[in-house]
Amino acid sequence: MFTRTPSDTDRPIPARTPAGTGKVPSEALPSDGLSRFIRAGAWAAIVSGLGLAASLLLEWLVVPYSQLGEAEAYLTSSYLLSSGLRWLSTVLLLWALIGVYERQSRAAGTFGLWAFGVAFLGTALAAGETWGEVFVWPTLAQVAPSVMSGQATEAPAYLFTGILLSNALLGLGWILFGASTLFRARVYPRWAGVLMIVSIPITMFLPPTPGTFYESIGPIIFGSALAALGWHAVRMGPSQLAQRRLNFLPPRESGHDA
């Protein structure tokens, strides 16, 4: 990255080396592909959040659960669109998590790192679940509709226990990540962290009946909070980001130990 003077906007000028250090500031080094990928995670957060909210709106307002029943609704094109969008949003959520965390990684400290790890693992498991919503649920609705309706004896308990454990880890991870964003890092707006934390218990404790407002409202709030985090991450320029990191360094990383 280069600094520019008001009188010369056509020619890049390398940032100066701090006197006596012999080191080139990181801002003066060209961005590599990995750095660009991580920073682009902010855009992935916007797309993922909006996509998740849109998929749950479709689930609530368009997929014909009440008219056809749950098993038959899984075979409709509207369900395929909703579940496919949700799957894409969950896959992008992994990328989004990296991009959002990168901008607060130093300020979030050790707690933020652990929160990131738990959230990443939970999101990876959730991506497998949403893959199942796209490909497994419609298949079971065709060949074993009793499994989807809960009339079978063994398969539903085993299958849905796995889903419950995955969702529990996902929820715990994002609550911790929201807490690190809200109380520890303080790089992003506090209201976005509040929405992220609140969305998890709403999703977990309201009735998860497909195609209802109760099933949709929690993920819609989460998606909105995620998109907001991504938007603020995109708007952070390098100088603003560096200043925020300096302002909110944890005590143990400040001073001579930095």
Buried (B, 14 or more C-beta within 10 A) or exposed (E): BEBEEEEEEEEEEEBEEEEEEEEEBEEBEEEEEEEEBBBBBBBBBBBBBBBBBBBBBBBBEBBEBEEBBBBBBBBBEBBBBBBBBBBBBBBBBBBBBBBBBBBBBBBBBEBBEBBBBBBBBBBBBBBEBBBBBBBBBBEBBEEBBEBBEEEBEEBBEEBEEBBEEBBEBBBBBBBBBBBBBBEBBBBBBEEBBBBBBBBBEBBBEBEEEBBBEBBBBBBBBBBBBBBBBBBBBBEBEEEEBBEBBEEBBBEEEEEEEE
